[in-house]
Amino acid sequence: MITKPYDVVDYLHSEEDIQAYLQEMLASGASHTAIKYAFVDAERARAKLENQEPSLKTLDMVFGALFNQKQKTDLLHDVATA
């Protein structure tokens, strides 16, 4: 049997799916880190829906609203080098 790693983006097929995913993450009491990565997942899913790569400018905007500059810089570095 061939397996591949689980990626929530494979199951987010519409903007409604993305919004429901983000709402559930926020409502469920998920950790700060899990919520950060949920927003990354959402951006990746949106890019996939449009057959594009995620925009680092968009990720920067989202992270700027949520995190301090050091956290944002570290996370953007992680995303860019992934």
KEVEXBA-524099 format. One record per residue (C-alpha): x, y, z; residue in one letter. Coordinates in steps of 0.5 Angstrom, whole numbers, plus 2048, in hexadecimal, padded with zeros to 3 digits. Each point is the difference from the previous one (the first is absolute). Example, Ala and Ser with C-alpha at 12.3 -4.5 7.8 and 13.67 -1.06 7.14 Angstrom:
BEGIN
R, 819, 7F7, 810, A .
R, 802, 807, 7FE, S .
// end
This chain:
BEGIN
R, 800, 800, 800, M .
R, 803, 807, 7FE, I .
R, 7FE, 805, 805, T .
R, 802, 808, 800, K .
R, 800, 805, 806, P .
R, 7F9, 803, 802, Y .
R, 7FF, 807, 7FE, D .
R, 7FA, 804, 802, V .
R, 800, 804, 7F9, V .
R, 7FE, 7F9, 7FC, D .
R, 7FA, 801, 804, Y .
R, 7FE, 807, 7FF, L .
R, 7FD, 801, 7F9, H .
R, 7FC, 806, 801, S .
R, 800, 807, 803, E .
R, 7FB, 7FE, 805, E .
R, 804, 7FA, 802, D .
R, 806, 804, 801, I .
R, 7FB, 805, 804, Q .
R, 7FD, 7FA, 804, A .
R, 807, 7FD, 802, Y .
R, 803, 807, 802, L .
R, 7F9, 801, 805, Q .
R, 801, 7F9, 803, E .
R, 807, 801, 801, M .
R, 7FF, 807, 804, L .
R, 7FA, 7FD, 803, A .
R, 803, 7F9, 803, S .
R, 805, 804, 804, G .
R, 806, 7FD, 7FC, A .
R, 807, 803, 802, S .
R, 803, 806, 7FD, H .
R, 804, 7FC, 7FC, T .
R, 7FB, 7FC, 7FD, A .
R, 7FC, 806, 7FE, I .
R, 806, 803, 7FD, K .
R, 801, 7FA, 7FC, Y .
R, 7F8, 800, 7FE, A .
R, 801, 807, 7FD, F .
R, 806, 7FD, 7FC, V .
R, 7FC, 7FA, 7FE, D .
R, 7FA, 805, 7FE, A .
R, 805, 804, 7FB, E .
R, 803, 7FA, 7FD, R .
R, 7F9, 7FD, 7FF, A .
R, 7FE, 807, 7FD, R .
R, 806, 800, 7FB, A .
R, 7FE, 7F8, 7FE, K .
R, 7F9, 802, 7FE, L .
R, 803, 806, 7FC, E .
R, 806, 7FB, 7FD, N .
R, 805, 805, 803, Q .
R, 805, 800, 806, E .
R, 7FF, 803, 806, P .
R, 801, 807, 800, S .
R, 806, 802, 806, L .
R, 7FD, 807, 800, K .
R, 7F9, 7FD, 802, T .
R, 803, 7FC, 805, L .
R, 804, 806, 802, D .
R, 7F9, 804, 801, M .
R, 7FD, 7FA, 804, V .
R, 806, 7FF, 805, F .
R, 801, 808, 801, G .
R, 7F9, 800, 802, A .
R, 801, 7FA, 805, L .
R, 807, 800, 802, F .
R, 806, 804, 803, N .
R, 805, 802, 7FB, Q .
R, 805, 7FB, 802, K .
R, 7FB, 7FA, 800, Q .
R, 7FE, 802, 7F9, K .
R, 807, 801, 7FD, T .
R, 801, 7F9, 803, D .
R, 7FA, 7FD, 7FD, L .
R, 801, 803, 7F9, L .
R, 807, 7FD, 800, H .
R, 7FD, 7F9, 802, D .
R, 7FB, 801, 7FA, V .
R, 804, 802, 7FB, A .
R, 805, 7FB, 801, T .
R, 7FB, 7FA, 801, A .
// end
